[in-house]
Each structure stands twice: as C-alpha cells, then as structure tokens.
Amino acid sequence: VADEFVNPNHSAFQTMSNSVLTLKQMITGYWQSQAIYVAAKLELADKLAAGAKSAEELAKETETNAGALFRMLRALASVGVFTQQADGKFANSPLSAPLQKTAEDSQWAMAVMMGEEHFAAWGELLYSIQTGRGSFRKVFGEGVFDFLSKHPDQAQVFDAAMTSIHGKET
C-alpha cells in the first residue's frame, strides 16, 4: 500500500510543473480507485456509520492487517475519502458516506464492480487496441453478460451499480 497518493502539497512534488504533477496523478489514479474499492468491499463506510473507529478496531471487524489498513485509510483521508481525527481514529466524510450500501445515492456497488471485473478487464486495454477484441472476454473467457448469467453475486452487484447510474426507475 502506498503511504500517500500523489498529493500536490507533498514536499516531494513542490518542484514539479503543473503538467508533470497532473500527469503523475493520472498515472497513479488506479491507486485511489483500488483503495476505494477495498474500502467498499470491506464495507468500511458502513462500519463507521455509527462513529469513528481506530484502524485496529476496523481490522478486527474486517479480519485484515491493522498496519496495512491504517496506511490505506490514511491515504484515503489525504484525498478526502474518510477523515482522520486527532486521536487517530477514522470517520466517514462526505466522499465516503455514499460508499455505505444503504445510502440513498450509494456508490458501493459501482466501487466493487469497477474494482473487480472491470479493473481486470481494463488492465488488458492494450490487447483490445491491438486486436479490436474485447478485453473482458480475454480475461474472463466470455462476454460480460454471459459471465454475469453464470455469476449471480456479480450480477447482483452489476444491477445495483447500474441503478446507481440510471436511478431506481431502470
């Protein structure tokens, strides 16, 4: 886990041009999206809904490594996803609140779907550009809808993600 995301206020980046800094943020953007995915998968926003908790408390609840979880939470707090309080505990922020599964505008399913199948498929974008073929099929051996028809848990997440985009009317 990276200790920090590319943060323009970090001393290591103070001498870089805006273009280089922006490009670095874009290159490493998947660090943030994957950390958000892990936070969603572990349901951290739900676990913080009742109030702030330490990384150790959350690690026990999620059966994860407290040190690694602390570093990820600190990195997410550095970009406004979660907050870190003076006592070291973490709490929800306006950006993490929609990661709760039951939030009105929940983005939990979108974060999970994008962090799992779609992240793996996008990792093969070069293959798609070189061949003109879909990378999802390369990674999973079948098209997305055939895959979803055989994987009901992922299909349920897909449906919830689509609802988060298009609204409940769909």
SULTALIN-V159484 format. One record per run of one state. SS is the DSSP state (h for helix, s for strand, l for the rest). FROM is the first residue (numbers start at 1). TO is the last residue. If there is no record, write none. Layout:
SS|FROM|TO  SS|FROM|TO
This chain:
l|1|10  h|11|13  l|14|17  h|18|27  l|28|28  h|29|41  l|42|43  h|44|47  l|48|52  s|53|53  l|54|54  h|55|62  l|63|65  h|66|78  l|79|82  s|83|84  l|85|89  s|90|91  l|92|93  h|94|97  l|98|107  h|108|122  l|123|124  h|125|131  l|132|134  h|135|140  l|141|143  h|144|150  l|151|151  h|152|166  l|167|170
